[in-house]
């Protein structure tokens, strides 16, 4: 269908915008979320407010129609009732994703892009979660307080600088869940963790990696996403406790995803620009992270705990209390290594892994893939197995 005039374009896009708002409301109803008419009007206002800007922009109509289709799919597939009989008793795995920069979404030939896609396909086709709780390196709360995003309709946060203009037009369809956010807040408080609900968008530590893992056209996620902050501190024990506080959600069909980088030194990135050869600390620390999580050296095929019992690599056998404590101790020592501050001048990109270890409970952790490049490592980890 050819659109010949500005007025005709505006009319078509306006109709699609109304459809987006209505479908967003229907999605919220399907998610058992209470959305006020004022909030729907606000969402509609934001869409219509950008109509004139969108007209004439390449792909504007297809972008809006994609949002309509996605909203309809979420409404159809994303009903959640935590603690309800429809959740099942299967424990979901915990995933640590190395997310890179926002440019990863355009580097479709990069090995990390493909690996993120493989992990995403496992989650949608095998795990089939009812919802996602995500922790990102790019959101720290307060030193003693964790923040939880209670927003039902969230925008994206473009928390990066110096990239081409089209990066700041990227979209990733998502819906939050107020009921799940309140559930998380209650769990954190029950665990003695100070927590507060806020309204916030998804940062690129979430949406960039998710756009690779859950391509909206090829592998849409179609379930609610609730983001939780890290602490505004570098204390590893606090972040393990944070993960432990939400671990039980895994028994209710919620998958926990933590997003950071196994090695992340932007300061040295300029020294390696154009040369993927890993710096010495990149390789040494990447391997140290694996040993801390798995509890064995590369040459070993099993790990032991105090009783002498061996657990073979890849086994789904649960770890003992002693083994869990030993893993946490190894991960704490990791931050005291001499190469730790080279690999991570600040620990924000590593601390999500500690949240993941806490959420894992007695499940074993393993590195599923890694790639070291310059001052970065793309190490990916999984705790537990798909049932």
N, C-alpha and C positions, 0 to 999 in steps of 0.2 A: 504494500500500500504506500503510495507516494504522498508525502505531506508537502503541499505547495506553499503554504503561508505560515507566517509566525503565529497568527491566531489559531489556525488549525492545529499546529504543534502544541500550543499552550493548552488547548481544549483536551487533546488526547492525553497529554502528560498529567493534566489536572485530574482526569478520570482515573488514570492509573494511580495517582497519588492518593485519591480517596480510597481506591481498592487496597492500597498498602495499609492505610490507617485502619480500615475495617478488618482486614486479615490479621493485622497486629493485635487488634482487640479480640478477635476470635482465637488467636494463638494463646493469648493470655487467659481467656476463659478455659481453653483446653488444658492449660497448665495449672488450673486451680488458683490463678493469680487474680487479685482484686485490682482492677485498673479503673480509675475514676474517669468520667467523661472529660474532665479538664485535662487529664494527662493525654487522652486520645486526641483532643483538640490541639494540645501542644505539639504532639508528634506530627499531626497533620499540618500544623502551621510551619514546622521546620521543613517538611517536604515541599509544601507549596511556596515557601519563601525562597527556595532555590530553583524554582521552575524556570524563571527567565534566564538565570545563569546557565542552566542545563541545556536550554534550547540551542541548537546549533553545535553543541559539543558532540564529538564523535562518540557513538555508542550510548547516547542518553536514553533513548527509548528502550534499548535492549537491557540496559542496567536496571531501569525501573521495573520492567517486566520480570527480570530475574528476581528482584526483591519480592514481587507478588507471588511467584511460584514458590520461593523459599518460605515465605510466611505461611502459605497454605500447607506446605509439607510439615512445618513445625507444628502447626495446629493439629494436623492429622496424626502425627507420630510421637508427640512429646508429653503425653499425660503422665504426671508423676504424683504418687501418693506415698510419701515416706512413711515407714512403719506400717505400710498397708500390705495386704495379702498378695498384691500383684507385683511386689518387688522381688520375690524369690529369695533363696538363701545362699546364692552363689557369691563368693567373695571376688571382687574385681581386682585386677592387677593395679599397681602404681607405676606410672611412667615418668621418667626424667627426660625431657627433650632439650637438646642444645639448639637454641633458636637463631643464632647468628644475627645479622642485621636485616633490615627490611628488604634489602636487595636480593635476599634468598628467594623471594617469591618470583623473581624474574629470571633467576639462574636455573632454569629447568634442567640443564645438563650437568649441574653440580651434583655429586654423589649424595650430599646431605638432603637435597630436595627429594630425591628418590627414596631415601631412607625414611624421611618424615612421612612420605606418602604411604610407604609400607606399614609403618606403625599406625597411621590413621586408619588404613583399611582393616587392620587387625581389630582396632577398637570398634569400628562401625559394624563389621561383619561377624566378628566372633564374640567380643565382649558385649556388644549391644547394650551400652549403659542407658540408664534412665535419665541421667544428668551428669554434668562434669563440674567438679570443683577444681579450680586452677590457682596455683601460686606462681608469681612471676618475679624475676630478679628486678623488674622495673617498678615495683610498688613496695616501698617500705612504710610501715605505720609509724608508731611512736616507740621510743625505747622499751616501754612496758605495756604497750597497747597494740592490739591487732585490729585492723579495719576490715570490714566485710561489705562488699558491694551489694546493696539491697535493691538497686535499680532494676526495673522490669524491662525497660527499653533503653539500651545503652548505645552511645556513639563510640567511635574509635578515638583513641588518643594517638596523635602523631608525635611521639616523644623522641624525635631524632632531628638532626639539623644538617643542612648542606646537601640534601638529596634533590634530584630533579622534581619539578613541580607535580608531576603526575603521581608521585609517591603519596602525596598528601590528599589525593582523591580516591585512594584505595578504600574498598568496602569489604566487610566480612559480615554476613548476616548472622545475627545472634539475638537470643532472648534470654533474659535473666529469670529468676524465680524468687519472689519475695518470701514464699513459704520455706524454701530451702535455705535462703540466707538467714532467716530467723532460727531455723533448726541449727545451723552452724553456730550462730551467736550463742545459743543456749548451751551447746556442747562445749564451746570454748570457756564460757563462764563456769560451767559445772567442773571443768578441769582446772579452775583457778586462774584462768587467763583473762586479763582485762580485754574487752572487745567492744567495738562500737560499729554500728551500721552507718554507711555513708552512701552517697550517690556518685558514681564514677563510671567512666567508660573503660573499655579494654585497651591496655597498652600494647605496644608492638611485640613485647615478649610473649604475649598471648596470640594476637591476631595474625602476626607474620608467620609464626610456626604453624598455627592452626590452618592458615590458608593453604599451606603446603600439605599438611596432614589431612585436612578435610576440605578438599577442593569443592567449592559450592556447586559446581556443575557435575563433577565426576564422583565425588564421595562426600556428600553433605552430611554434617553431623546431626542436625535436626533434633537436638535435645537442649534443654536449658544449660547455660553456663553461668556459674557464680564464681567471681574472683575474690580471693582473700589475700590480704597483704602479708608480707613478712613482718617481723619486728624491725623497728628502727635501730637495731643493734647487730653486732657480729657474734653474739653468743651462740655457740652451736647447740648447747643443751636446751636453750629456749626454743630453738627451731625444731629440734627433735620432739620436744613436748607439744609443740604446735601441731605437728603432723599426727602425733599419737591421739590428740584430742578429736580429730576428725576421722580417725581410722575406721571406726564402726560404721561409717556411711558406706564403706565398701561392701558390707553385708546387705545393703539395701539397694544395690544396683547402681550406686554412684561411683564413677571412676575419678580417682585423684591424679591430676597431671601437674607436674612441677617443671618449670621452664627456666633455664639459665644457660650456662656454658661450662664444660668441664675445665677448660682453661680459657681465660679471657683477659688479655692485656692490650687495651686499645692504645696505650702510650707507645708500645713497641711496634704497633701495626705499621707505622710509617717506615720502620727499619726493614720490613720484610715485604713491602709493597711490590707486587709483581713476582715475588719469589715464594712459592709455597713450602720451601724447605723449613721444617719446624725448628725453632730455636731449641737449644738444649733443655731449658726448663720446661718447654711445652711437652716434650716427650717424657721426661722424668716424672713430671707431676701428673700427667695423664695416666701413666702406669700406676703411680701411687694412689690415685683415686680408685682405680679398679681394685687394687689390692685391699684398700680400706673397706670397700663395699663388699667384695666377695670373700675376703679373709684368706686368700691364698695367692701365692706367686704364680707367674705365668706358666712355670714348669710343673706346677702341682695340679692334680686332677680332682682333689677332694680337700675338704677342710675338716678340722677337728675341733671339738670343744673339750672342756676339762676332763670329762669322763673317758676320753679316748675314742668316743664314737665318731665315725667318719660319715660325712654327707657328700655324696658324689655330685659333681658338677651337673646341673640341669635337673637334679632331683626335685620333686615337688614336696619332699618331706619338710615338715615345719622345723624351724630352728628352736633350740632350747632357750630358756631364760639366760643361761650363761653365754650362749652364742650371740644373742641379741646384745647383751651388755658388752661383749667383746667387740662387736661391730661398732657400737657407739663410741667406745674408747678409741678404736683405730681411727674413726672419723674425726674425733676431737684432736688426736695427735697430728692428723693431716695438716691442720691449720698452723701447727708449730714447726713444720718443716722449713729448712733454710730456703727452699725454692718457692714456698707458698706465696710470698708477697710479690715474687716475680710473675708467677702464674696468675695471681689475682691481686693487683694492687689494692682493691677493696674486695671483700668476700661476697658481695651481693649476688653475683652470678653462680656462686657455689652453694650458698645457703639453701636454695630450693631443694638440693639433693638431700640435705639434712631433714627437711620437712618430709620428703619422700621416704626416707629411712624410718622416720617416726610413724608415718602412716602405714608402713609395711608391716609393723608389728613383728610377728615371728616368721614372716615370709622371707625367703632368701632373695638377695639382690644379685643381678648379673649385668655386665655390660653387654649390650646386644650389638653395638657397633661403635666404631670410632674412626676419626680422621683427624690427624694433626696437620695444621697449616700455619706456618709462621708463628705468631704469638697466640694462636687459637687452637682449641680442640673441640671437636664435635661429638664427644663421647655421649652415647645414649644408654640409658639404664632402664631396667624393668625389675620390679619387685613382685614376686608371685607369678603364677601362670594362669593362662586362660583355662577355665574349667572345661 
